[in-house]
């Protein structure tokens, strides 16, 4: 009764180190997880919390992979917009 290990198509790394967490990193991660769940993308897109990206002056920081798209000073609205650009639009374009 082993579970199958699946690799997600996309990964969003959200820094939750002390400065990023205080400046909204934790809330950004929660918002992105909610979007993933609402859009039925669980298993295809994953949010990974990172301890520290060593970019504290730019907190909060996040990164979309495999696009290698880094963001800094990210608000929740910007995180949602990036999700739309790098996850939703990319999926729509790939399904054409």
N, C-alpha and C positions, 0 to 999 in steps of 0.2 A: 504494500500500500504506500508506495513512495509517490510523492508529488513530482510533477514534471517541472524542471527548471527551464524557464523561458527567459530569453534575453529581450528586453524591450527595444522597440524601434528607435525611440528617442529617450533621452535622459535630461532632466533639468536639475543641475546642481545648485542648491541654495545654501549659501553660507549662513550658519547659525552660531558662529563664534560670538564672543561676548558683545562686541560693538555692533556687528550686523544684526544680532538678535534684538538688541535694544532699539535699533533704528528701523526695525520692520522686517527683518529677514524671516523670522518665525511666522509672522502673519502672511508674508508673501508665499511661503511654502504651503500654508493652510489653504490659501485662496487657490493656488494651482492644483492642489489635491482635490479640492471641491470641483473645479472645472473638469478634471480628468474623470472623476466619478460621474458627474452630470452628463458628460458626453460619451460615456461608455468606452473610455479608452484605457481602462485599468488593464495592466499587463502589456499594453502597447507603448504607453508613456509612463515614466516613473520619475518621481521627485526624490532626490537623494540629498539629505542634509549633510553638509560638510562642517567639520569643526572650525577650521579657519583657513582662508585662502591667502592669508598674509597681505591683504589689501585693505587693511582697516581704515585707512584714510578715505576710502571710497565706499564705505558701508552704506546700505547693504549691497552685497555683490551676489550675482547669480550667473549661470552659464547654461546655454542650451547646446546639447550635443546630439547628433554628430555635427551640427552646424558650426561649432566652435564660436558661438555668438555670446560674448561677454557683456554684461550690463553692470553699471555701478550707480549708486545713489538711487536705487530702484524703489519707486512707490508701488503700492498695490495695483493702481490703475495701469502703470507701465508694465508690470508683470503680466497682467491680464492681456494687454495689447500685444506683448511679445509672444504670449501663448497663442493668440490668434494668428499672428504672422508666421511663427516657426512650427506650430503644430497643426492648427486647423487648415490654414491655407495650403501648407505643404501637403497635407493628406488629400485635400480636394484636388490639387494639381496632379498628384500622383495617381489619382483614381480616374483621370480623364482618358 
